[in-house]
Amino acid sequence: MTPKASAELPTPLARTRLYEQVAEQITTWIRQNGLKTGDRLPPERELAARLGVSRATLSQALVALEVVGVVVVRHGDGTVLTGKLSESRIVEAIRAHADRMPEIIDIRDALETKIAALAAQRRTEDDLRAIDAALDTMEAAITHGDRGVDADEQFHAAVTAAAHSDLLAQTMREIASLVRESRIESLSQPGRPRNSLNGHRAIAEAIRAGKPEAAADAMHAHVEMVSDVALLRDEEQ
């Protein structure tokens, strides 16, 4: 029987991406092997061979699991379980993160460009020292092979403090966990930590020079750059 012309077509099923499948494989493997909080996953090369996937796909899956809190990547210590493996549908958690990424980027751009401009107007010598200390910390982290996630956070916190706006600082604290998701995702991209540090230096230079417009422009360019992540490129495709 021919369906009525007014009948609605079924919603297309969401395509499961390879890295999402691998993320589920990893969590299944964790459960099957009885791994617990604080246990380490095998090295990436070994785990990729066990799962029969490329290192690139495995890395993307591990980043997705880190973003949703299942693992944490520690320089020199490998990939460690956090104890948050209660998520029964890991793919849904990963997709929820992907869905909110564009909004996280939008709010970062809106807030942090204003914060940078205010910092250029209001910064004190103590503020500049805190910003420089964050730059030095990130330089040291990257030099030692780390992504610099904590140092990146330290820099943005120092810029926020330099704006001397209690309400903006409070707002940034309230979205800190969401911003950290985007930070982990971004700094896991090849070559991104060094590029991010270069962006930080441009922001700091404008703040030091007391140029609000230049500081806002530098922050906007930085947020645009760090928003280019594999996860969102996959969404567009």
GUPATOR-725310 format. One line per field, with one value per atom (N, C-alpha, C): residue number from 1; residue in three letters; atom name; x, y, z. Coordinates in pm, whole numbers. Layout:
% GUPATOR-725310
num <- NUM:...
residu <- ALA:...
atome <- CA:...
u <- X:...
v <- Y:...
w <- Z:...
***
This chain:
% GUPATOR-725310
num <- 1:1:1:2:2:2:3:3:3:4:4:4:5:5:5:6:6:6:7:7:7:8:8:8:9:9:9:10:10:10:11:11:11:12:12:12:13:13:13:14:14:14:15:15:15:16:16:16:17:17:17:18:18:18:19:19:19:20:20:20:21:21:21:22:22:22:23:23:23:24:24:24:25:25:25:26:26:26:27:27:27:28:28:28:29:29:29:30:30:30:31:31:31:32:32:32:33:33:33:34:34:34:35:35:35:36:36:36:37:37:37:38:38:38:39:39:39:40:40:40:41:41:41:42:42:42:43:43:43:44:44:44:45:45:45:46:46:46:47:47:47:48:48:48:49:49:49:50:50:50:51:51:51:52:52:52:53:53:53:54:54:54:55:55:55:56:56:56:57:57:57:58:58:58:59:59:59:60:60:60:61:61:61:62:62:62:63:63:63:64:64:64:65:65:65:66:66:66:67:67:67:68:68:68:69:69:69:70:70:70:71:71:71:72:72:72:73:73:73:74:74:74:75:75:75:76:76:76:77:77:77:78:78:78:79:79:79:80:80:80:81:81:81:82:82:82:83:83:83:84:84:84:85:85:85:86:86:86:87:87:87:88:88:88:89:89:89:90:90:90:91:91:91:92:92:92:93:93:93:94:94:94:95:95:95:96:96:96:97:97:97:98:98:98:99:99:99:100:100:100:101:101:101:102:102:102:103:103:103:104:104:104:105:105:105:106:106:106:107:107:107:108:108:108:109:109:109:110:110:110:111:111:111:112:112:112:113:113:113:114:114:114:115:115:115:116:116:116:117:117:117:118:118:118:119:119:119:120:120:120:121:121:121:122:122:122:123:123:123:124:124:124:125:125:125:126:126:126:127:127:127:128:128:128:129:129:129:130:130:130:131:131:131:132:132:132:133:133:133:134:134:134:135:135:135:136:136:136:137:137:137:138:138:138:139:139:139:140:140:140:141:141:141:142:142:142:143:143:143:144:144:144:145:145:145:146:146:146:147:147:147:148:148:148:149:149:149:150:150:150:151:151:151:152:152:152:153:153:153:154:154:154:155:155:155:156:156:156:157:157:157:158:158:158:159:159:159:160:160:160:161:161:161:162:162:162:163:163:163:164:164:164:165:165:165:166:166:166:167:167:167:168:168:168:169:169:169:170:170:170:171:171:171:172:172:172:173:173:173:174:174:174:175:175:175:176:176:176:177:177:177:178:178:178:179:179:179:180:180:180:181:181:181:182:182:182:183:183:183:184:184:184:185:185:185:186:186:186:187:187:187:188:188:188:189:189:189:190:190:190:191:191:191:192:192:192:193:193:193:194:194:194:195:195:195:196:196:196:197:197:197:198:198:198:199:199:199:200:200:200:201:201:201:202:202:202:203:203:203:204:204:204:205:205:205:206:206:206:207:207:207:208:208:208:209:209:209:210:210:210:211:211:211:212:212:212:213:213:213:214:214:214:215:215:215:216:216:216:217:217:217:218:218:218:219:219:219:220:220:220:221:221:221:222:222:222:223:223:223:224:224:224:225:225:225:226:226:226:227:227:227:228:228:228:229:229:229:230:230:230:231:231:231:232:232:232:233:233:233:234:234:234:235:235:235:236:236:236:237:237:237
residu <- MET:MET:MET:THR:THR:THR:PRO:PRO:PRO:LYS:LYS:LYS:ALA:ALA:ALA:SER:SER:SER:ALA:ALA:ALA:GLU:GLU:GLU:LEU:LEU:LEU:PRO:PRO:PRO:THR:THR:THR:PRO:PRO:PRO:LEU:LEU:LEU:ALA:ALA:ALA:ARG:ARG:ARG:THR:THR:THR:ARG:ARG:ARG:LEU:LEU:LEU:TYR:TYR:TYR:GLU:GLU:GLU:GLN:GLN:GLN:VAL:VAL:VAL:ALA:ALA:ALA:GLU:GLU:GLU:GLN:GLN:GLN:ILE:ILE:ILE:THR:THR:THR:THR:THR:THR:TRP:TRP:TRP:ILE:ILE:ILE:ARG:ARG:ARG:GLN:GLN:GLN:ASN:ASN:ASN:GLY:GLY:GLY:LEU:LEU:LEU:LYS:LYS:LYS:THR:THR:THR:GLY:GLY:GLY:ASP:ASP:ASP:ARG:ARG:ARG:LEU:LEU:LEU:PRO:PRO:PRO:PRO:PRO:PRO:GLU:GLU:GLU:ARG:ARG:ARG:GLU:GLU:GLU:LEU:LEU:LEU:ALA:ALA:ALA:ALA:ALA:ALA:ARG:ARG:ARG:LEU:LEU:LEU:GLY:GLY:GLY:VAL:VAL:VAL:SER:SER:SER:ARG:ARG:ARG:ALA:ALA:ALA:THR:THR:THR:LEU:LEU:LEU:SER:SER:SER:GLN:GLN:GLN:ALA:ALA:ALA:LEU:LEU:LEU:VAL:VAL:VAL:ALA:ALA:ALA:LEU:LEU:LEU:GLU:GLU:GLU:VAL:VAL:VAL:VAL:VAL:VAL:GLY:GLY:GLY:VAL:VAL:VAL:VAL:VAL:VAL:VAL:VAL:VAL:VAL:VAL:VAL:ARG:ARG:ARG:HIS:HIS:HIS:GLY:GLY:GLY:ASP:ASP:ASP:GLY:GLY:GLY:THR:THR:THR:VAL:VAL:VAL:LEU:LEU:LEU:THR:THR:THR:GLY:GLY:GLY:LYS:LYS:LYS:LEU:LEU:LEU:SER:SER:SER:GLU:GLU:GLU:SER:SER:SER:ARG:ARG:ARG:ILE:ILE:ILE:VAL:VAL:VAL:GLU:GLU:GLU:ALA:ALA:ALA:ILE:ILE:ILE:ARG:ARG:ARG:ALA:ALA:ALA:HIS:HIS:HIS:ALA:ALA:ALA:ASP:ASP:ASP:ARG:ARG:ARG:MET:MET:MET:PRO:PRO:PRO:GLU:GLU:GLU:ILE:ILE:ILE:ILE:ILE:ILE:ASP:ASP:ASP:ILE:ILE:ILE:ARG:ARG:ARG:ASP:ASP:ASP:ALA:ALA:ALA:LEU:LEU:LEU:GLU:GLU:GLU:THR:THR:THR:LYS:LYS:LYS:ILE:ILE:ILE:ALA:ALA:ALA:ALA:ALA:ALA:LEU:LEU:LEU:ALA:ALA:ALA:ALA:ALA:ALA:GLN:GLN:GLN:ARG:ARG:ARG:ARG:ARG:ARG:THR:THR:THR:GLU:GLU:GLU:ASP:ASP:ASP:ASP:ASP:ASP:LEU:LEU:LEU:ARG:ARG:ARG:ALA:ALA:ALA:ILE:ILE:ILE:ASP:ASP:ASP:ALA:ALA:ALA:ALA:ALA:ALA:LEU:LEU:LEU:ASP:ASP:ASP:THR:THR:THR:MET:MET:MET:GLU:GLU:GLU:ALA:ALA:ALA:ALA:ALA:ALA:ILE:ILE:ILE:THR:THR:THR:HIS:HIS:HIS:GLY:GLY:GLY:ASP:ASP:ASP:ARG:ARG:ARG:GLY:GLY:GLY:VAL:VAL:VAL:ASP:ASP:ASP:ALA:ALA:ALA:ASP:ASP:ASP:GLU:GLU:GLU:GLN:GLN:GLN:PHE:PHE:PHE:HIS:HIS:HIS:ALA:ALA:ALA:ALA:ALA:ALA:VAL:VAL:VAL:THR:THR:THR:ALA:ALA:ALA:ALA:ALA:ALA:ALA:ALA:ALA:HIS:HIS:HIS:SER:SER:SER:ASP:ASP:ASP:LEU:LEU:LEU:LEU:LEU:LEU:ALA:ALA:ALA:GLN:GLN:GLN:THR:THR:THR:MET:MET:MET:ARG:ARG:ARG:GLU:GLU:GLU:ILE:ILE:ILE:ALA:ALA:ALA:SER:SER:SER:LEU:LEU:LEU:VAL:VAL:VAL:ARG:ARG:ARG:GLU:GLU:GLU:SER:SER:SER:ARG:ARG:ARG:ILE:ILE:ILE:GLU:GLU:GLU:SER:SER:SER:LEU:LEU:LEU:SER:SER:SER:GLN:GLN:GLN:PRO:PRO:PRO:GLY:GLY:GLY:ARG:ARG:ARG:PRO:PRO:PRO:ARG:ARG:ARG:ASN:ASN:ASN:SER:SER:SER:LEU:LEU:LEU:ASN:ASN:ASN:GLY:GLY:GLY:HIS:HIS:HIS:ARG:ARG:ARG:ALA:ALA:ALA:ILE:ILE:ILE:ALA:ALA:ALA:GLU:GLU:GLU:ALA:ALA:ALA:ILE:ILE:ILE:ARG:ARG:ARG:ALA:ALA:ALA:GLY:GLY:GLY:LYS:LYS:LYS:PRO:PRO:PRO:GLU:GLU:GLU:ALA:ALA:ALA:ALA:ALA:ALA:ALA:ALA:ALA:ASP:ASP:ASP:ALA:ALA:ALA:MET:MET:MET:HIS:HIS:HIS:ALA:ALA:ALA:HIS:HIS:HIS:VAL:VAL:VAL:GLU:GLU:GLU:MET:MET:MET:VAL:VAL:VAL:SER:SER:SER:ASP:ASP:ASP:VAL:VAL:VAL:ALA:ALA:ALA:LEU:LEU:LEU:LEU:LEU:LEU:ARG:ARG:ARG:ASP:ASP:ASP:GLU:GLU:GLU:GLU:GLU:GLU:GLN:GLN:GLN
atome <- N:CA:C:N:CA:C:N:CA:C:N:CA:C:N:CA:C:N:CA:C:N:CA:C:N:CA:C:N:CA:C:N:CA:C:N:CA:C:N:CA:C:N:CA:C:N:CA:C:N:CA:C:N:CA:C:N:CA:C:N:CA:C:N:CA:C:N:CA:C:N:CA:C:N:CA:C:N:CA:C:N:CA:C:N:CA:C:N:CA:C:N:CA:C:N:CA:C:N:CA:C:N:CA:C:N:CA:C:N:CA:C:N:CA:C:N:CA:C:N:CA:C:N:CA:C:N:CA:C:N:CA:C:N:CA:C:N:CA:C:N:CA:C:N:CA:C:N:CA:C:N:CA:C:N:CA:C:N:CA:C:N:CA:C:N:CA:C:N:CA:C:N:CA:C:N:CA:C:N:CA:C:N:CA:C:N:CA:C:N:CA:C:N:CA:C:N:CA:C:N:CA:C:N:CA:C:N:CA:C:N:CA:C:N:CA:C:N:CA:C:N:CA:C:N:CA:C:N:CA:C:N:CA:C:N:CA:C:N:CA:C:N:CA:C:N:CA:C:N:CA:C:N:CA:C:N:CA:C:N:CA:C:N:CA:C:N:CA:C:N:CA:C:N:CA:C:N:CA:C:N:CA:C:N:CA:C:N:CA:C:N:CA:C:N:CA:C:N:CA:C:N:CA:C:N:CA:C:N:CA:C:N:CA:C:N:CA:C:N:CA:C:N:CA:C:N:CA:C:N:CA:C:N:CA:C:N:CA:C:N:CA:C:N:CA:C:N:CA:C:N:CA:C:N:CA:C:N:CA:C:N:CA:C:N:CA:C:N:CA:C:N:CA:C:N:CA:C:N:CA:C:N:CA:C:N:CA:C:N:CA:C:N:CA:C:N:CA:C:N:CA:C:N:CA:C:N:CA:C:N:CA:C:N:CA:C:N:CA:C:N:CA:C:N:CA:C:N:CA:C:N:CA:C:N:CA:C:N:CA:C:N:CA:C:N:CA:C:N:CA:C:N:CA:C:N:CA:C:N:CA:C:N:CA:C:N:CA:C:N:CA:C:N:CA:C:N:CA:C:N:CA:C:N:CA:C:N:CA:C:N:CA:C:N:CA:C:N:CA:C:N:CA:C:N:CA:C:N:CA:C:N:CA:C:N:CA:C:N:CA:C:N:CA:C:N:CA:C:N:CA:C:N:CA:C:N:CA:C:N:CA:C:N:CA:C:N:CA:C:N:CA:C:N:CA:C:N:CA:C:N:CA:C:N:CA:C:N:CA:C:N:CA:C:N:CA:C:N:CA:C:N:CA:C:N:CA:C:N:CA:C:N:CA:C:N:CA:C:N:CA:C:N:CA:C:N:CA:C:N:CA:C:N:CA:C:N:CA:C:N:CA:C:N:CA:C:N:CA:C:N:CA:C:N:CA:C:N:CA:C:N:CA:C:N:CA:C:N:CA:C:N:CA:C:N:CA:C:N:CA:C:N:CA:C:N:CA:C:N:CA:C:N:CA:C:N:CA:C:N:CA:C:N:CA:C:N:CA:C:N:CA:C:N:CA:C:N:CA:C:N:CA:C:N:CA:C:N:CA:C:N:CA:C:N:CA:C:N:CA:C:N:CA:C:N:CA:C:N:CA:C:N:CA:C:N:CA:C:N:CA:C:N:CA:C:N:CA:C:N:CA:C:N:CA:C:N:CA:C:N:CA:C:N:CA:C:N:CA:C:N:CA:C:N:CA:C:N:CA:C:N:CA:C:N:CA:C:N:CA:C:N:CA:C:N:CA:C:N:CA:C:N:CA:C:N:CA:C:N:CA:C:N:CA:C:N:CA:C:N:CA:C:N:CA:C:N:CA:C
u <- 85:0:88:53:131:104:211:189:128:54:-6:102:68:166:204:113:138:219:240:312:455:501:637:737:851:958:1029:1080:1153:1280:1319:1442:1562:1658:1776:1851:1903:1981:2116:2162:2293:2403:2500:2611:2712:2748:2848:2986:3063:3196:3293:3402:3497:3553:3589:3648:3547:3415:3312:3303:3312:3311:3431:3547:3669:3656:3596:3575:3490:3386:3303:3382:3466:3550:3642:3699:3791:3718:3600:3526:3482:3446:3411:3533:3647:3772:3808:3786:3814:3729:3598:3508:3545:3572:3602:3729:3823:3950:3952:3837:3827:3917:3948:4033:3957:4032:3971:4035:3979:4030:4179:4253:4398:4477:4409:4479:4512:4620:4662:4618:4586:4563:4697:4702:4827:4875:5001:5051:4969:4961:4875:4908:5036:5075:5020:5033:4984:4832:4765:4619:4563:4626:4581:4593:4702:4722:4617:4586:4485:4348:4315:4183:4179:4297:4303:4268:4311:4282:4412:4408:4526:4552:4676:4709:4629:4607:4533:4390:4323:4185:4181:4277:4282:4302:4391:4417:4291:4215:4092:3990:3984:3891:3932:4061:4108:4081:4096:4064:3916:3830:3686:3655:3722:3700:3752:3861:3913:3816:3762:3670:3546:3496:3375:3409:3538:3577:3606:3618:3644:3792:3880:4024:4087:4210:4289:4426:4478:4609:4711:4808:4912:5047:5114:5246:5339:5400:5491:5424:5292:5219:5117:5099:5008:4862:4774:4629:4574:4514:4475:4324:4265:4120:4084:3972:3929:3822:3761:3654:3517:3507:3379:3327:3338:3296:3152:3074:2934:2846:2903:2828:2795:2666:2628:2630:2607:2608:2712:2834:2946:2935:2880:2867:2776:2667:2576:2648:2733:2808:2903:2970:3064:2989:2873:2797:2739:2702:2654:2763:2886:3001:3015:3007:3021:2912:2791:2678:2697:2759:2773:2903:2994:3121:3103:3017:3002:2954:2866:2817:2926:3008:3120:3213:3240:3329:3267:3137:3068:3079:3054:3055:3197:3295:3434:3470:3431:3463:3399:3272:3200:3259:3287:3335:3484:3564:3708:3765:3700:3748:3726:3612:3585:3681:3705:3797:3937:3983:4116:4123:4017:4014:4021:3943:3945:4080:4141:4273:4375:4365:4459:4441:4321:4292:4325:4309:4310:4427:4507:4610:4708:4754:4856:4987:5093:5221:5212:5138:5118:5044:4946:4872:4966:5052:5146:5243:5286:5375:5302:5175:5098:5080:5056:5042:5174:5285:5417:5449:5412:5437:5361:5239:5159:5222:5274:5342:5466:5542:5663:5626:5517:5473:5433:5361:5319:5438:5532:5653:5727:5742:5812:5736:5603:5522:5536:5527:5536:5675:5777:5915:5937:5866:5880:5780:5711:5624:5481:5444:5308:5222:5090:4999:4983:5005:4993:4851:4763:4623:4611:4681:4671:4734:4846:4912:4827:4758:4666:4556:4504:4400:4454:4577:4642:4652:4688:4701:4568:4464:4334:4279:4310:4268:4341:4469:4546:4494:4455:4398:4264:4183:4054:4074:4170:4198:4242:4316:4366:4254:4139:4025:3958:3979:3924:3773:3704:3558:3508:3451:3406:3300:3209:3100:3151:3241:3298:3379:3453:3531:3439:3328:3232:3172:3138:3081:3180:3307:3407:3424:3413:3422:3304:3187:3067:3072:3144:3154:3289:3367:3504:3510:3418:3422:3394:3303:3274:3392:3454:3571:3684:3698:3804:3783:3658:3630:3690:3664:3714:3866:3921:4067:4137:4085:4144:4135:4017:3996:4095:4109:4195:4342:4389:4532:4578:4485:4519:4542:4515:4539:4689:4741:4885:4933:5041:5100:5026:4911:4826:4885:4948:5000:5093:5186:5279:5205:5111:5034:4950:4895:4816:4904:5024:5116:5151:5171:5198:5082:4960:4842:4838:4876:4882:4982:5095:5197:5146:5071:5015:4915:4833:4736:4810:4910:4986:5056:5108:5178:5083:4962:4863:4817:4801:4762:4873:4996:5110:5121:5089:5097:4979:4879:4762:4676:4662:4585:4462:4348:4228:4182:4179:4129:4221:4351:4446:4436:4413:4399:4274:4165:4040:4058:4125:4149:4235:4338:4428:4354:4267:4190:4091:4026:3931:4002:4119:4196:4236:4272:4312:4195:4078:3962:3922:3930:3900:3996:4123:4224:4201:4176:4161:4029:3935:3807:3814:3927:3945:3989:3891:3921:3864:3927:3888:3742:3698:3559:3459:3480:3384:3402:3524:3542:3465:3465:3388:3239:3193:3050:3010:3096:3063:3058:3143:3144:3024
v <- -120:0:124:219:343:432:482:568:700:759:889:994:1089:1192:1276:1287:1373:1303:1171:1098:1148:1160:1209:1098:1138:1042:1014:894:863:945:977:1052:963:1012:930:891:769:724:794:830:896:797:845:759:751:629:610:622:719:742:638:617:513:537:662:687:664:682:653:502:426:280:233:294:257:294:410:450:346:296:191:62:29:-91:-81:38:58:40:100:89:-56:-126:-269:-347:-320:-388:-360:-236:-199:-282:-292:-370:-518:-572:-714:-753:-659:-687:-641:-590:-555:-442:-350:-237:-143:-82:4:143:233:369:369:447:456:360:258:165:236:191:250:162:229:155:118:17:-16:103:107:213:217:336:353:256:235:144:4:-44:-178:-185:-83:-84:-76:5:15:-120:-191:-323:-421:-417:-508:-484:-355:-321:-323:-331:-336:-204:-92:41:120:231:315:392:437:518:648:706:832:817:708:684:655:576:547:675:762:888:972:979:1056:996:864:797:825:823:850:994:1087:1227:1240:1172:1176:1119:1011:953:1045:1115:1210:1326:1375:1489:1455:1333:1295:1236:1238:1206:1061:977:835:811:883:869:1007:1009:1131:1095:1182:1159:1240:1170:1235:1215:1327:1318:1235:1134:1047:936:937:837:761:803:734:773:686:709:632:706:649:658:551:550:642:712:807:751:640:586:633:699:751:668:538:450:404:479:443:480:558:601:478:441:319:336:457:482:587:540:632:716:660:735:856:838:951:1062:1024:1124:1200:1128:1192:1286:1242:1326:1449:1433:1549:1654:1608:1701:1769:1690:1748:1850:1822:1913:2047:2045:2172:2246:2183:2248:2383:2393:2524:2633:2598:2698:2737:2640:2672:2771:2746:2835:2974:2979:3109:3189:3122:3197:3237:3152:3191:3314:3316:3429:3556:3547:3664:3718:3628:3671:3706:3619:3636:3749:3784:3901:4028:4036:4151:4151:4033:4022:4070:4031:4072:4224:4283:4428:4500:4451:4511:4493:4377:4352:4451:4485:4583:4721:4750:4879:4883:4769:4769:4693:4626:4539:4617:4549:4604:4531:4574:4505:4362:4344:4209:4120:4178:4102:4058:4149:4116:4006:4011:3905:3770:3770:3644:3591:3680:3639:3581:3649:3600:3465:3448:3320:3207:3235:3134:3099:3200:3175:3087:3118:3039:2895:2878:2744:2662:2726:2653:2621:2713:2688:2566:2561:2449:2318:2323:2202:2147:2235:2192:2138:2205:2161:2019:1984:1850:1750:1790:1697:1693:1781:1786:1874:1853:1937:2076:2088:2219:2259:2163:2194:2282:2243:2320:2458:2465:2594:2686:2628:2704:2765:2684:2730:2842:2826:2927:3061:3057:3181:3254:3181:3245:3296:3225:3272:3401:3411:3532:3651:3628:3736:3780:3683:3715:3798:3759:3835:3978:3993:4126:4218:4162:4244:4313:4260:4318:4341:4233:4234:4112:4133:4021:3939:4005:3933:3849:3905:3826:3709:3732:3623:3513:3551:3453:3373:3442:3374:3273:3312:3220:3098:3119:3005:2910:2966:2883:2795:2840:2760:2690:2690:2638:2493:2410:2268:2250:2332:2325:2375:2483:2536:2435:2363:2263:2152:2117:2020:2066:2192:2244:2255:2284:2298:2164:2059:1925:1884:1904:1868:1942:2073:2154:2120:2112:2091:1950:1862:1727:1721:1831:1834:1847:1780:1786:1929:1964:2097:2208:2178:2283:2348:2273:2341:2457:2437:2544:2661:2630:2737:2814:2741:2807:2900:2854:2937:3064:3051:3169:3268:3214:3300:3370:3297:3358:3473:3454:3559:3686:3669:3785:3859:3783:3844:3919:3854:3916:4044:4042:4160:4279:4253:4361:4412:4321:4362:4447:4403:4476:4616:4626:4754:4845:4792:4872:4904:4807:4826:4736:4787:4704:4639:4716:4660:4550:4573:4471:4346:4365:4250:4169:4239:4170:4096:4159:4095:3970:3982:3868:3753:3785:3680:3616:3697:3643:3548:3588:3503:3373:3384:3267:3169:3220:3134:3068:3142:3085:2971:2993:2891:2765:2781:2663:2592:2658:2593:2496:2496:2403:2268:2181:2050:1940:1824:1711:1674:1679:1639:1722:1853:1938:1927:1898:1875:1750:1647:1526:1556:1646:1680:1745:1832:1904:1809:1705:1611:1518
w <- 0:0:0:-87:-98:22:91:208:168:260:232:209:119:85:204:303:418:528:510:614:627:752:776:750:691:668:800:817:941:952:1075:1098:1066:987:955:1082:1083:1197:1198:1317:1329:1293:1216:1176:1290:1329:1433:1369:1416:1361:1416:1344:1381:1521:1552:1684:1796:1766:1865:1889:1781:1794:1876:1849:1921:2068:2098:2237:2310:2242:2304:2321:2223:2234:2355:2375:2488:2620:2632:2759:2783:2678:2691:2737:2677:2715:2861:2905:3045:3140:3108:3193:3193:3075:3063:3139:3149:3215:3360:3408:3549:3594:3505:3543:3637:3728:3830:3827:3908:3918:3947:3870:3888:3802:3745:3655:3523:3462:3335:3218:3109:2985:2924:2839:2771:2686:2651:2562:2432:2372:2256:2144:2118:2009:2034:2158:2193:2187:2241:2243:2101:2015:1876:1806:1834:1771:1821:1950:2006:1944:1921:1868:1716:1654:1508:1442:1504:1448:1440:1367:1354:1483:1501:1618:1618:1499:1490:1539:1497:1541:1690:1738:1881:1962:1917:1988:1997:1887:1887:1984:1989:2083:2227:2256:2392:2434:2339:2369:2403:2325:2351:2490:2527:2659:2769:2742:2841:2861:2751:2758:2841:2828:2904:3040:3077:3213:3245:3143:3168:3200:3131:3153:3167:3215:3215:3160:3075:3016:3095:3153:3233:3166:3142:3079:3166:3106:3178:3255:3260:3337:3252:3129:3039:3058:3010:3017:3137:3231:3360:3376:3432:3456:3572:3558:3661:3754:3718:3801:3758:3642:3594:3476:3489:3381:3398:3475:3496:3378:3285:3166:3082:3076:3006:2855:2808:2664:2634:2617:2603:2477:2370:2245:2263:2340:2365:2441:2537:2613:2523:2433:2340:2246:2198:2105:2176:2302:2377:2387:2408:2409:2274:2167:2032:2005:2050:2027:2096:2215:2288:2256:2184:2152:2081:1977:1911:2006:2099:2195:2295:2335:2424:2356:2229:2153:2141:2114:2103:2231:2344:2471:2509:2475:2500:2419:2294:2207:2261:2300:2348:2478:2572:2703:2704:2645:2660:2576:2465:2390:2473:2542:2629:2748:2803:2915:2875:2757:2712:2696:2640:2623:2758:2854:2987:3055:3034:3093:3040:2912:2854:2917:2962:3024:3172:3240:3387:3450:3372:3429:3515:3619:3708:3681:3745:3730:3785:3894:3948:3847:3779:3676:3565:3520:3412:3455:3580:3630:3630:3668:3669:3527:3433:3292:3241:3272:3229:3291:3417:3484:3416:3373:3302:3168:3098:2971:2993:3097:3126:3161:3236:3276:3153:3062:2942:2852:2841:2762:2818:2949:3012:2991:3002:2984:2843:2744:2604:2574:2627:2604:2655:2763:2821:2762:2654:2585:2632:2725:2776:2685:2691:2611:2671:2802:2866:2899:2926:2956:3081:3188:3312:3297:3224:3203:3116:3018:2934:3021:3110:3202:3292:3336:3421:3348:3220:3143:3133:3094:3077:3210:3318:3450:3486:3450:3479:3400:3275:3193:3252:3293:3355:3482:3564:3686:3654:3544:3505:3458:3422:3379:3498:3618:3741:3730:3688:3683:3758:3875:3957:3886:3816:3751:3633:3554:3444:3499:3606:3666:3718:3779:3829:3714:3606:3490:3432:3423:3371:3463:3593:3686:3666:3639:3624:3499:3397:3274:3262:3370:3364:3318:3366:3329:3180:3126:2982:2900:2946:2875:2877:2988:2996:2893:2865:2760:2628:2592:2465:2468:2585:2599:2576:2638:2620:2474:2415:2275:2185:2207:2122:2137:2261:2285:2251:2217:2173:2023:1952:1807:1781:1679:1650:1631:1701:1688:1757:1817:1874:2000:2091:2211:2178:2084:2047:1982:1893:1828:1930:2028:2131:2214:2247:2323:2246:2116:2034:2039:2039:2051:2185:2290:2424:2428:2362:2364:2294:2186:2116:2205:2276:2369:2479:2537:2647:2600:2480:2427:2416:2368:2353:2489:2585:2720:2782:2767:2823:2763:2633:2563:2593:2664:2697:2577:2486:2363:2365:2411:2426:2296:2188:2061:2010:2021:1977:2064:2194:2284:2249:2222:2185:2053:1956:1826:1842:1926:1947:2014:2110:2178:2081:1998:1901:1805:1755:1664:1735:1861:1940:1956:1993:2013:1880:1772:1640:1608:1637:1607:1691:1821:1907:1883:1815:1786:1670:1599:1487:1542:1567:1625:1536:1544:1458:1478:1603:1635:1556:1549:1477:1326:1282:1137:1096:1183:1155:1149:1241:1243:1111:1060:936:819:824:712:717
***
